[in-house]
Amino acid sequence: MGTLKGFDQTINLILDESHERVYSNTQGVEQVVLGLYIIRGDNIAVIGEVDDDTDSSLDLSNIKAEPLNPVVH
């Protein structure tokens, strides 16, 4: 997650103030700070907008979920 600062015709993205949310089935959500992040368009599946008010009201320390399985080619 982050603030979209730029993109190009191949959907390469520049995100600022970005962070990754790591889910676990035993503890709350861990947020890993990434800062300025550039993502190649080849690695993007979905882009969406997040409602800041709804997102800030979530108690991430109580959310537990199974992590996604690794991608198998």
PDB file of N, CA, C and O in Angstrom:
ATOM      1  N   MET A   1       0.843  -1.158   0.000  1.00  0.00           N
ATOM      2  CA  MET A   1       0.000   0.000   0.000  1.00  0.00           C
ATOM      3  C   MET A   1       0.894   1.228   0.000  1.00  0.00           C
ATOM      4  O   MET A   1       1.992   1.206   0.554  1.00  0.00           O
ATOM      5  N   GLY A   2       0.419   2.295  -0.622  1.00  0.00           N
ATOM      6  CA  GLY A   2       1.187   3.523  -0.654  1.00  0.00           C
ATOM      7  C   GLY A   2       0.458   4.588  -1.445  1.00  0.00           C
ATOM      8  O   GLY A   2      -0.676   4.390  -1.881  1.00  0.00           O
ATOM      9  N   THR A   3       1.111   5.707  -1.624  1.00  0.00           N
ATOM     10  CA  THR A   3       0.555   6.818  -2.381  1.00  0.00           C
ATOM     11  C   THR A   3       1.107   6.766  -3.796  1.00  0.00           C
ATOM     12  O   THR A   3       2.321   6.808  -3.999  1.00  0.00           O
ATOM     13  N   LEU A   4       0.210   6.676  -4.777  1.00  0.00           N
ATOM     14  CA  LEU A   4       0.622   6.608  -6.178  1.00  0.00           C
ATOM     15  C   LEU A   4       1.186   7.953  -6.607  1.00  0.00           C
ATOM     16  O   LEU A   4       0.492   8.969  -6.571  1.00  0.00           O
ATOM     17  N   LYS A   5       2.450   7.951  -7.013  1.00  0.00           N
ATOM     18  CA  LYS A   5       3.114   9.176  -7.454  1.00  0.00           C
ATOM     19  C   LYS A   5       3.280   9.235  -8.961  1.00  0.00           C
ATOM     20  O   LYS A   5       3.417  10.322  -9.523  1.00  0.00           O
ATOM     21  N   GLY A   6       3.270   8.074  -9.635  1.00  0.00           N
ATOM     22  CA  GLY A   6       3.432   8.081 -11.075  1.00  0.00           C
ATOM     23  C   GLY A   6       3.284   6.697 -11.669  1.00  0.00           C
ATOM     24  O   GLY A   6       3.382   5.689 -10.969  1.00  0.00           O
ATOM     25  N   PHE A   7       3.043   6.661 -12.995  1.00  0.00           N
ATOM     26  CA  PHE A   7       2.942   5.406 -13.731  1.00  0.00           C
ATOM     27  C   PHE A   7       3.245   5.689 -15.191  1.00  0.00           C
ATOM     28  O   PHE A   7       3.274   6.844 -15.616  1.00  0.00           O
ATOM     29  N   ASP A   8       3.472   4.626 -15.961  1.00  0.00           N
ATOM     30  CA  ASP A   8       3.727   4.802 -17.388  1.00  0.00           C
ATOM     31  C   ASP A   8       2.857   3.853 -18.202  1.00  0.00           C
ATOM     32  O   ASP A   8       1.978   3.188 -17.654  1.00  0.00           O
ATOM     33  N   GLN A   9       3.100   3.789 -19.518  1.00  0.00           N
ATOM     34  CA  GLN A   9       2.255   3.010 -20.419  1.00  0.00           C
ATOM     35  C   GLN A   9       2.348   1.503 -20.192  1.00  0.00           C
ATOM     36  O   GLN A   9       1.466   0.768 -20.635  1.00  0.00           O
ATOM     37  N   THR A  10       3.379   1.029 -19.522  1.00  0.00           N
ATOM     38  CA  THR A  10       3.491  -0.409 -19.225  1.00  0.00           C
ATOM     39  C   THR A  10       3.100  -0.711 -17.777  1.00  0.00           C
ATOM     40  O   THR A  10       3.415  -1.777 -17.248  1.00  0.00           O
ATOM     41  N   ILE A  11       2.416   0.234 -17.151  1.00  0.00           N
ATOM     42  CA  ILE A  11       1.892   0.128 -15.785  1.00  0.00           C
ATOM     43  C   ILE A  11       2.994  -0.054 -14.740  1.00  0.00           C
ATOM     44  O   ILE A  11       2.746  -0.644 -13.689  1.00  0.00           O
ATOM     45  N   ASN A  12       4.205   0.441 -15.007  1.00  0.00           N
ATOM     46  CA  ASN A  12       5.197   0.544 -13.937  1.00  0.00           C
ATOM     47  C   ASN A  12       4.681   1.613 -12.977  1.00  0.00           C
ATOM     48  O   ASN A  12       4.195   2.655 -13.415  1.00  0.00           O
ATOM     49  N   LEU A  13       4.784   1.362 -11.677  1.00  0.00           N
ATOM     50  CA  LEU A  13       4.244   2.289 -10.684  1.00  0.00           C
ATOM     51  C   LEU A  13       5.337   2.855  -9.796  1.00  0.00           C
ATOM     52  O   LEU A  13       6.339   2.192  -9.528  1.00  0.00           O
ATOM     53  N   ILE A  14       5.141   4.076  -9.347  1.00  0.00           N
ATOM     54  CA  ILE A  14       5.976   4.673  -8.309  1.00  0.00           C
ATOM     55  C   ILE A  14       5.058   4.940  -7.123  1.00  0.00           C
ATOM     56  O   ILE A  14       4.110   5.719  -7.221  1.00  0.00           O
ATOM     57  N   LEU A  15       5.351   4.282  -5.999  1.00  0.00           N
ATOM     58  CA  LEU A  15       4.577   4.466  -4.774  1.00  0.00           C
ATOM     59  C   LEU A  15       5.449   5.148  -3.734  1.00  0.00           C
ATOM     60  O   LEU A  15       6.620   4.803  -3.573  1.00  0.00           O
ATOM     61  N   ASP A  16       4.878   6.112  -3.032  1.00  0.00           N
ATOM     62  CA  ASP A  16       5.586   6.788  -1.947  1.00  0.00           C
ATOM     63  C   ASP A  16       4.912   6.425  -0.632  1.00  0.00           C
ATOM     64  O   ASP A  16       3.730   6.083  -0.610  1.00  0.00           O
ATOM     65  N   GLU A  17       5.658   6.501   0.459  1.00  0.00           N
ATOM     66  CA  GLU A  17       5.149   6.157   1.790  1.00  0.00           C
ATOM     67  C   GLU A  17       4.489   4.775   1.776  1.00  0.00           C
ATOM     68  O   GLU A  17       3.438   4.575   2.386  1.00  0.00           O
ATOM     69  N   SER A  18       5.108   3.832   1.080  1.00  0.00           N
ATOM     70  CA  SER A  18       4.496   2.513   0.920  1.00  0.00           C
ATOM     71  C   SER A  18       4.867   1.575   2.062  1.00  0.00           C
ATOM     72  O   SER A  18       5.893   1.736   2.723  1.00  0.00           O
ATOM     73  N   HIS A  19       4.000   0.595   2.269  1.00  0.00           N
ATOM     74  CA  HIS A  19       4.241  -0.441   3.265  1.00  0.00           C
ATOM     75  C   HIS A  19       3.551  -1.723   2.822  1.00  0.00           C
ATOM     76  O   HIS A  19       2.588  -1.700   2.056  1.00  0.00           O
ATOM     77  N   GLU A  20       4.059  -2.818   3.313  1.00  0.00           N
ATOM     78  CA  GLU A  20       3.518  -4.140   3.008  1.00  0.00           C
ATOM     79  C   GLU A  20       2.844  -4.662   4.264  1.00  0.00           C
ATOM     80  O   GLU A  20       3.371  -4.510   5.366  1.00  0.00           O
ATOM     81  N   ARG A  21       1.681  -5.276   4.098  1.00  0.00           N
ATOM     82  CA  ARG A  21       0.992  -5.890   5.229  1.00  0.00           C
ATOM     83  C   ARG A  21       1.204  -7.396   5.162  1.00  0.00           C
ATOM     84  O   ARG A  21       0.862  -8.045   4.173  1.00  0.00           O
ATOM     85  N   VAL A  22       1.774  -7.936   6.232  1.00  0.00           N
ATOM     86  CA  VAL A  22       2.063  -9.369   6.303  1.00  0.00           C
ATOM     87  C   VAL A  22       1.057  -9.992   7.264  1.00  0.00           C
ATOM     88  O   VAL A  22       1.004  -9.640   8.442  1.00  0.00           O
ATOM     89  N   TYR A  23       0.260 -10.923   6.743  1.00  0.00           N
ATOM     90  CA  TYR A  23      -0.794 -11.560   7.533  1.00  0.00           C
ATOM     91  C   TYR A  23      -0.298 -12.866   8.131  1.00  0.00           C
ATOM     92  O   TYR A  23       0.542 -13.552   7.548  1.00  0.00           O
ATOM     93  N   SER A  24      -0.825 -13.201   9.298  1.00  0.00           N
ATOM     94  CA  SER A  24      -0.451 -14.420  10.006  1.00  0.00           C
ATOM     95  C   SER A  24      -1.707 -14.987  10.653  1.00  0.00           C
ATOM     96  O   SER A  24      -2.632 -14.245  10.985  1.00  0.00           O
ATOM     97  N   ASN A  25      -1.735 -16.309  10.831  1.00  0.00           N
ATOM     98  CA  ASN A  25      -2.890 -16.902  11.500  1.00  0.00           C
ATOM     99  C   ASN A  25      -2.691 -16.974  13.011  1.00  0.00           C
ATOM    100  O   ASN A  25      -3.592 -17.416  13.723  1.00  0.00           O
ATOM    101  N   THR A  26      -1.530 -16.551  13.517  1.00  0.00           N
ATOM    102  CA  THR A  26      -1.260 -16.616  14.952  1.00  0.00           C
ATOM    103  C   THR A  26      -1.149 -15.245  15.615  1.00  0.00           C
ATOM    104  O   THR A  26      -1.319 -15.139  16.830  1.00  0.00           O
ATOM    105  N   GLN A  27      -0.870 -14.201  14.848  1.00  0.00           N
ATOM    106  CA  GLN A  27      -0.742 -12.862  15.427  1.00  0.00           C
ATOM    107  C   GLN A  27      -1.326 -11.838  14.474  1.00  0.00           C
ATOM    108  O   GLN A  27      -1.696 -12.167  13.347  1.00  0.00           O
ATOM    109  N   GLY A  28      -1.409 -10.597  14.925  1.00  0.00           N
ATOM    110  CA  GLY A  28      -1.982  -9.539  14.103  1.00  0.00           C
ATOM    111  C   GLY A  28      -1.150  -9.232  12.869  1.00  0.00           C
ATOM    112  O   GLY A  28      -0.099  -9.830  12.638  1.00  0.00           O
ATOM    113  N   VAL A  29      -1.641  -8.298  12.091  1.00  0.00           N
ATOM    114  CA  VAL A  29      -0.993  -7.909  10.838  1.00  0.00           C
ATOM    115  C   VAL A  29       0.287  -7.130  11.140  1.00  0.00           C
ATOM    116  O   VAL A  29       0.280  -6.188  11.932  1.00  0.00           O
ATOM    117  N   GLU A  30       1.387  -7.536  10.495  1.00  0.00           N
ATOM    118  CA  GLU A  30       2.660  -6.820  10.612  1.00  0.00           C
ATOM    119  C   GLU A  30       2.787  -5.889   9.415  1.00  0.00           C
ATOM    120  O   GLU A  30       2.571  -6.306   8.277  1.00  0.00           O
ATOM    121  N   GLN A  31       3.136  -4.631   9.666  1.00  0.00           N
ATOM    122  CA  GLN A  31       3.332  -3.678   8.585  1.00  0.00           C
ATOM    123  C   GLN A  31       4.825  -3.429   8.405  1.00  0.00           C
ATOM    124  O   GLN A  31       5.508  -2.980   9.325  1.00  0.00           O
ATOM    125  N   VAL A  32       5.319  -3.730   7.204  1.00  0.00           N
ATOM    126  CA  VAL A  32       6.729  -3.543   6.872  1.00  0.00           C
ATOM    127  C   VAL A  32       6.843  -2.259   6.051  1.00  0.00           C
ATOM    128  O   VAL A  32       6.282  -2.166   4.960  1.00  0.00           O
ATOM    129  N   VAL A  33       7.563  -1.279   6.571  1.00  0.00           N
ATOM    130  CA  VAL A  33       7.720   0.010   5.889  1.00  0.00           C
ATOM    131  C   VAL A  33       8.696  -0.156   4.727  1.00  0.00           C
ATOM    132  O   VAL A  33       9.805  -0.659   4.902  1.00  0.00           O
ATOM    133  N   LEU A  34       8.266   0.276   3.533  1.00  0.00           N
ATOM    134  CA  LEU A  34       9.091   0.166   2.329  1.00  0.00           C
ATOM    135  C   LEU A  34       9.554   1.532   1.827  1.00  0.00           C
ATOM    136  O   LEU A  34      10.563   1.616   1.127  1.00  0.00           O
ATOM    137  N   GLY A  35       8.843   2.595   2.169  1.00  0.00           N
ATOM    138  CA  GLY A  35       9.206   3.936   1.709  1.00  0.00           C
ATOM    139  C   GLY A  35       8.870   4.128   0.236  1.00  0.00           C
ATOM    140  O   GLY A  35       7.797   3.729  -0.216  1.00  0.00           O
ATOM    141  N   LEU A  36       9.793   4.742  -0.518  1.00  0.00           N
ATOM    142  CA  LEU A  36       9.609   4.937  -1.956  1.00  0.00           C
ATOM    143  C   LEU A  36       9.831   3.605  -2.647  1.00  0.00           C
ATOM    144  O   LEU A  36      10.856   2.958  -2.432  1.00  0.00           O
ATOM    145  N   TYR A  37       8.882   3.189  -3.475  1.00  0.00           N
ATOM    146  CA  TYR A  37       8.923   1.851  -4.054  1.00  0.00           C
ATOM    147  C   TYR A  37       8.539   1.924  -5.522  1.00  0.00           C
ATOM    148  O   TYR A  37       7.556   2.573  -5.877  1.00  0.00           O
ATOM    149  N   ILE A  38       9.307   1.265  -6.373  1.00  0.00           N
ATOM    150  CA  ILE A  38       9.014   1.197  -7.805  1.00  0.00           C
ATOM    151  C   ILE A  38       8.651  -0.241  -8.136  1.00  0.00           C
ATOM    152  O   ILE A  38       9.403  -1.166  -7.828  1.00  0.00           O
ATOM    153  N   ILE A  39       7.490  -0.427  -8.769  1.00  0.00           N
ATOM    154  CA  ILE A  39       6.998  -1.769  -9.085  1.00  0.00           C
ATOM    155  C   ILE A  39       6.869  -1.896 -10.597  1.00  0.00           C
ATOM    156  O   ILE A  39       6.237  -1.067 -11.251  1.00  0.00           O
ATOM    157  N   ARG A  40       7.474  -2.944 -11.139  1.00  0.00           N
ATOM    158  CA  ARG A  40       7.367  -3.200 -12.581  1.00  0.00           C
ATOM    159  C   ARG A  40       5.954  -3.645 -12.938  1.00  0.00           C
ATOM    160  O   ARG A  40       5.324  -4.391 -12.187  1.00  0.00           O
ATOM    161  N   GLY A  41       5.465  -3.193 -14.069  1.00  0.00           N
ATOM    162  CA  GLY A  41       4.124  -3.536 -14.520  1.00  0.00           C
ATOM    163  C   GLY A  41       3.895  -5.027 -14.664  1.00  0.00           C
ATOM    164  O   GLY A  41       2.767  -5.495 -14.511  1.00  0.00           O
ATOM    165  N   ASP A  42       4.959  -5.796 -14.961  1.00  0.00           N
ATOM    166  CA  ASP A  42       4.839  -7.253 -15.098  1.00  0.00           C
ATOM    167  C   ASP A  42       4.376  -7.913 -13.804  1.00  0.00           C
ATOM    168  O   ASP A  42       3.792  -8.996 -13.840  1.00  0.00           O
ATOM    169  N   ASN A  43       4.630  -7.278 -12.664  1.00  0.00           N
ATOM    170  CA  ASN A  43       4.332  -7.867 -11.360  1.00  0.00           C
ATOM    171  C   ASN A  43       3.007  -7.400 -10.770  1.00  0.00           C
ATOM    172  O   ASN A  43       2.698  -7.722  -9.622  1.00  0.00           O
ATOM    173  N   ILE A  44       2.226  -6.655 -11.528  1.00  0.00           N
ATOM    174  CA  ILE A  44       0.990  -6.075 -10.996  1.00  0.00           C
ATOM    175  C   ILE A  44      -0.212  -6.860 -11.503  1.00  0.00           C
ATOM    176  O   ILE A  44      -0.365  -7.092 -12.702  1.00  0.00           O
ATOM    177  N   ALA A  45      -1.063  -7.265 -10.559  1.00  0.00           N
ATOM    178  CA  ALA A  45      -2.299  -7.961 -10.913  1.00  0.00           C
ATOM    179  C   ALA A  45      -3.510  -7.057 -10.715  1.00  0.00           C
ATOM    180  O   ALA A  45      -4.431  -7.069 -11.533  1.00  0.00           O
ATOM    181  N   VAL A  46      -3.519  -6.273  -9.637  1.00  0.00           N
ATOM    182  CA  VAL A  46      -4.674  -5.441  -9.302  1.00  0.00           C
ATOM    183  C   VAL A  46      -4.187  -4.114  -8.728  1.00  0.00           C
ATOM    184  O   VAL A  46      -3.238  -4.076  -7.945  1.00  0.00           O
ATOM    185  N   ILE A  47      -4.845  -3.030  -9.125  1.00  0.00           N
ATOM    186  CA  ILE A  47      -4.602  -1.714  -8.536  1.00  0.00           C
ATOM    187  C   ILE A  47      -5.948  -1.224  -8.027  1.00  0.00           C
ATOM    188  O   ILE A  47      -6.944  -1.281  -8.748  1.00  0.00           O
ATOM    189  N   GLY A  48      -5.984  -0.747  -6.799  1.00  0.00           N
ATOM    190  CA  GLY A  48      -7.247  -0.270  -6.249  1.00  0.00           C
ATOM    191  C   GLY A  48      -7.047   0.946  -5.369  1.00  0.00           C
ATOM    192  O   GLY A  48      -5.934   1.264  -4.952  1.00  0.00           O
ATOM    193  N   GLU A  49      -8.153   1.616  -5.099  1.00  0.00           N
ATOM    194  CA  GLU A  49      -8.133   2.791  -4.237  1.00  0.00           C
ATOM    195  C   GLU A  49      -8.595   2.382  -2.843  1.00  0.00           C
ATOM    196  O   GLU A  49      -9.511   1.573  -2.701  1.00  0.00           O
ATOM    197  N   VAL A  50      -7.965   2.939  -1.822  1.00  0.00           N
ATOM    198  CA  VAL A  50      -8.298   2.618  -0.438  1.00  0.00           C
ATOM    199  C   VAL A  50      -8.920   3.844   0.219  1.00  0.00           C
ATOM    200  O   VAL A  50      -8.397   4.952   0.100  1.00  0.00           O
ATOM    201  N   ASP A  51     -10.035   3.643   0.910  1.00  0.00           N
ATOM    202  CA  ASP A  51     -10.673   4.714   1.673  1.00  0.00           C
ATOM    203  C   ASP A  51      -9.870   4.912   2.959  1.00  0.00           C
ATOM    204  O   ASP A  51      -9.840   4.025   3.812  1.00  0.00           O
ATOM    205  N   ASP A  52      -9.226   6.059   3.100  1.00  0.00           N
ATOM    206  CA  ASP A  52      -8.357   6.322   4.254  1.00  0.00           C
ATOM    207  C   ASP A  52      -9.104   6.236   5.579  1.00  0.00           C
ATOM    208  O   ASP A  52      -8.556   5.735   6.562  1.00  0.00           O
ATOM    209  N   ASP A  53     -10.349   6.717   5.622  1.00  0.00           N
ATOM    210  CA  ASP A  53     -11.117   6.679   6.871  1.00  0.00           C
ATOM    211  C   ASP A  53     -11.410   5.249   7.295  1.00  0.00           C
ATOM    212  O   ASP A  53     -11.245   4.900   8.464  1.00  0.00           O
ATOM    213  N   THR A  54     -11.841   4.422   6.355  1.00  0.00           N
ATOM    214  CA  THR A  54     -12.132   3.019   6.660  1.00  0.00           C
ATOM    215  C   THR A  54     -10.860   2.281   7.038  1.00  0.00           C
ATOM    216  O   THR A  54     -10.852   1.498   7.987  1.00  0.00           O
ATOM    217  N   ASP A  55      -9.785   2.526   6.300  1.00  0.00           N
ATOM    218  CA  ASP A  55      -8.523   1.839   6.567  1.00  0.00           C
ATOM    219  C   ASP A  55      -7.963   2.207   7.941  1.00  0.00           C
ATOM    220  O   ASP A  55      -7.459   1.339   8.655  1.00  0.00           O
ATOM    221  N   SER A  56      -8.046   3.475   8.315  1.00  0.00           N
ATOM    222  CA  SER A  56      -7.509   3.891   9.613  1.00  0.00           C
ATOM    223  C   SER A  56      -8.357   3.394  10.778  1.00  0.00           C
ATOM    224  O   SER A  56      -7.877   3.345  11.911  1.00  0.00           O
ATOM    225  N   SER A  57      -9.610   3.026  10.519  1.00  0.00           N
ATOM    226  CA  SER A  57     -10.470   2.522  11.594  1.00  0.00           C
ATOM    227  C   SER A  57     -10.254   1.032  11.870  1.00  0.00           C
ATOM    228  O   SER A  57     -10.779   0.508  12.853  1.00  0.00           O
ATOM    229  N   LEU A  58      -9.493   0.345  11.022  1.00  0.00           N
ATOM    230  CA  LEU A  58      -9.232  -1.083  11.227  1.00  0.00           C
ATOM    231  C   LEU A  58      -8.248  -1.291  12.373  1.00  0.00           C
ATOM    232  O   LEU A  58      -7.262  -0.563  12.491  1.00  0.00           O
ATOM    233  N   ASP A  59      -8.518  -2.286  13.213  1.00  0.00           N
ATOM    234  CA  ASP A  59      -7.585  -2.662  14.279  1.00  0.00           C
ATOM    235  C   ASP A  59      -6.746  -3.824  13.748  1.00  0.00           C
ATOM    236  O   ASP A  59      -7.111  -4.988  13.917  1.00  0.00           O
ATOM    237  N   LEU A  60      -5.623  -3.504  13.105  1.00  0.00           N
ATOM    238  CA  LEU A  60      -4.803  -4.523  12.447  1.00  0.00           C
ATOM    239  C   LEU A  60      -4.189  -5.513  13.425  1.00  0.00           C
ATOM    240  O   LEU A  60      -3.809  -6.613  13.025  1.00  0.00           O
ATOM    241  N   SER A  61      -4.085  -5.147  14.700  1.00  0.00           N
ATOM    242  CA  SER A  61      -3.495  -6.062  15.682  1.00  0.00           C
ATOM    243  C   SER A  61      -4.412  -7.244  15.991  1.00  0.00           C
ATOM    244  O   SER A  61      -3.959  -8.254  16.530  1.00  0.00           O
ATOM    245  N   ASN A  62      -5.702  -7.125  15.651  1.00  0.00           N
ATOM    246  CA  ASN A  62      -6.651  -8.215  15.909  1.00  0.00           C
ATOM    247  C   ASN A  62      -7.046  -8.985  14.657  1.00  0.00           C
ATOM    248  O   ASN A  62      -7.822  -9.937  14.744  1.00  0.00           O
ATOM    249  N   ILE A  63      -6.534  -8.598  13.504  1.00  0.00           N
ATOM    250  CA  ILE A  63      -6.877  -9.288  12.256  1.00  0.00           C
ATOM    251  C   ILE A  63      -5.894 -10.423  12.036  1.00  0.00           C
ATOM    252  O   ILE A  63      -4.680 -10.219  12.009  1.00  0.00           O
ATOM    253  N   LYS A  64      -6.438 -11.624  11.878  1.00  0.00           N
ATOM    254  CA  LYS A  64      -5.604 -12.802  11.615  1.00  0.00           C
ATOM    255  C   LYS A  64      -6.118 -13.470  10.347  1.00  0.00           C
ATOM    256  O   LYS A  64      -7.325 -13.535  10.113  1.00  0.00           O
ATOM    257  N   ALA A  65      -5.197 -13.963   9.536  1.00  0.00           N
ATOM    258  CA  ALA A  65      -5.570 -14.620   8.285  1.00  0.00           C
ATOM    259  C   ALA A  65      -4.452 -15.554   7.860  1.00  0.00           C
ATOM    260  O   ALA A  65      -3.288 -15.345   8.202  1.00  0.00           O
ATOM    261  N   GLU A  66      -4.812 -16.577   7.119  1.00  0.00           N
ATOM    262  CA  GLU A  66      -3.814 -17.486   6.560  1.00  0.00           C
ATOM    263  C   GLU A  66      -3.003 -16.730   5.511  1.00  0.00           C
ATOM    264  O   GLU A  66      -3.582 -16.042   4.670  1.00  0.00           O
ATOM    265  N   PRO A  67      -1.682 -16.843   5.544  1.00  0.00           N
ATOM    266  CA  PRO A  67      -0.869 -16.227   4.488  1.00  0.00           C
ATOM    267  C   PRO A  67      -1.167 -16.883   3.136  1.00  0.00           C
ATOM    268  O   PRO A  67      -1.587 -18.039   3.078  1.00  0.00           O
ATOM    269  N   LEU A  68      -0.950 -16.144   2.065  1.00  0.00           N
ATOM    270  CA  LEU A  68      -1.140 -16.701   0.725  1.00  0.00           C
ATOM    271  C   LEU A  68      -0.066 -17.738   0.442  1.00  0.00           C
ATOM    272  O   LEU A  68       1.068 -17.614   0.904  1.00  0.00           O
ATOM    273  N   ASN A  69      -0.427 -18.747  -0.312  1.00  0.00           N
ATOM    274  CA  ASN A  69       0.550 -19.757  -0.721  1.00  0.00           C
ATOM    275  C   ASN A  69       1.530 -19.145  -1.717  1.00  0.00           C
ATOM    276  O   ASN A  69       1.176 -18.206  -2.430  1.00  0.00           O
ATOM    277  N   PRO A  70       2.758 -19.664  -1.775  1.00  0.00           N
ATOM    278  CA  PRO A  70       3.717 -19.160  -2.767  1.00  0.00           C
ATOM    279  C   PRO A  70       3.219 -19.414  -4.190  1.00  0.00           C
ATOM    280  O   PRO A  70       2.488 -20.372  -4.444  1.00  0.00           O
ATOM    281  N   VAL A  71       3.623 -18.550  -5.101  1.00  0.00           N
ATOM    282  CA  VAL A  71       3.265 -18.713  -6.505  1.00  0.00           C
ATOM    283  C   VAL A  71       4.100 -19.842  -7.090  1.00  0.00           C
ATOM    284  O   VAL A  71       5.321 -19.866  -6.936  1.00  0.00           O
ATOM    285  N   VAL A  72       3.433 -20.781  -7.764  1.00  0.00           N
ATOM    286  CA  VAL A  72       4.122 -21.910  -8.389  1.00  0.00           C
ATOM    287  C   VAL A  72       3.963 -21.765  -9.897  1.00  0.00           C
ATOM    288  O   VAL A  72       2.847 -21.638 -10.400  1.00  0.00           O
ATOM    289  N   HIS A  73       5.072 -21.785 -10.610  1.00  0.00           N
ATOM    290  CA  HIS A  73       5.029 -21.646 -12.071  1.00  0.00           C
ATOM    291  C   HIS A  73       5.063 -23.003 -12.719  1.00  0.00           C
ATOM    292  O   HIS A  73       5.035 -23.103 -13.945  1.00  0.00           O
TER     293      HIS A  73
END
